[in-house]
Amino acid sequence: MAMNPILLTFPDRFETERLMIRSLLWGDGHKVNEAIQESIEERNFRIMT
């Protein structure tokens, strides 16, 4: 019987000594938006110089 890959369990977080990757959680929106805005500002600064 073939296994359906869609039904495999997948962890919602990976952690190492220096890195954590996780799914977004409620309340993350504000910090994500801040990071995006900072990236846009830095990119625009680099383009203008």
SULNORUR-V991130 format. One record per residue. N is the residue number from 1. RES is the residue in three letters. D_LAST is the distance of its C-alpha to the last C-alpha in Angstrom with 2 decimals. Layout:
N,RES,D_LAST  N,RES,D_LAST
This chain:
1,MET,59.87  2,ALA,56.15  3,MET,53.71  4,ASN,51.42  5,PRO,47.90  6,ILE,47.01  7,LEU,49.63  8,LEU,48.30  9,THR,47.29  10,PHE,43.70  11,PRO,42.60  12,ASP,40.27  13,ARG,38.65  14,PHE,37.81  15,GLU,37.51  16,THR,36.99  17,GLU,36.74  18,ARG,32.96  19,LEU,32.21  20,MET,33.69  21,ILE,33.19  22,ARG,35.12  23,SER,35.60  24,LEU,34.18  25,LEU,36.64  26,TRP,37.42  27,GLY,35.24  28,ASP,32.17  29,GLY,30.46  30,HIS,28.98  31,LYS,27.33  32,VAL,26.14  33,ASN,24.61  34,GLU,22.83  35,ALA,21.39  36,ILE,20.23  37,GLN,18.58  38,GLU,16.74  39,SER,15.60  40,ILE,14.43  41,GLU,12.49  42,GLU,10.82  43,ARG,10.19  44,ASN,8.77  45,PHE,6.33  46,ARG,5.37  47,ILE,5.63  48,MET,3.81  49,THR,0.00
